[in-house]
Each structure stands twice: as C-alpha cells, then as structure tokens.
Amino acid sequence: MTYDSTFDQTRLDQLAQQHLSDTNISGRILFFGDPEENRLDLATWQLDNEEDYEAIKGSDFKFQMMELLDTLLTYRAQHGQPNASQGVVHVDGQALSIEWLPTTEVEAMRNS
C-alpha cells in the first residue's frame, strides 16, 4: 500500500465539517505518541480563550479528534514517514491543519 499524502488533511476536513461548522474556535492541539507503539500518548489543547473550551466541551469533537490523531499516528508510522510520533493540529475557525514536527519543536510549543 502506498502512502497517501492527502490522508491526514482529508480526515481533518471531514472532522471539521462534522463538528466545527457552527463554531469559531482557534488555537492548537499539541500531540505526542509512543514511538514504540505508534499510538497517541498525550495531547495538550491550547485554545485561545475559555469560550473555545466551552464550545467543544459538550461535543464529540474532542473525543473524535483524539481517535483521529491515534489513527494518523499509526498510519504515518506504518509508512515510515518522518516525525510520525508528534506534531500540532492548528484550529482556525472551521479549518484544521496538521504539522508533523520534531519532538523538540512540539515540546518548545508546549512550554511557551
């Protein structure tokens, strides 16, 4: 099976359409996986304000985002892609995007 470079964004777009059409939240989700198991280990939600946290708190968005991140980590590792264990999801209104970054960069974002 060949690596599909659009897989991540397509799945994020589907999740955004399903959950973010009536919101205007912004921020980022930093995530780390266990490099040996290629499974999600930790996610830190850094949204811009308390209203954004409240907007997603009662929805399935947070739960489904965590499931999706786990799937994306596994997919990326199966195909030997770089930085398969960590990155950041940017949330900008009704749009989601992902960056796969070195551990040191994601840790620096978490500590800033």
Secondary structure, DSSP 8 states (H G I E B T S, - for coil): ----TTHHHHHHHHHHHHHSTT---EEEEEEEEETTTTEEEEEEEEESSHHHHHHHHTSSHHHHHHHHHHHHHHHHHHTT-TTTTEEEEEEETTEEEEEE--HHHHHHHHH-
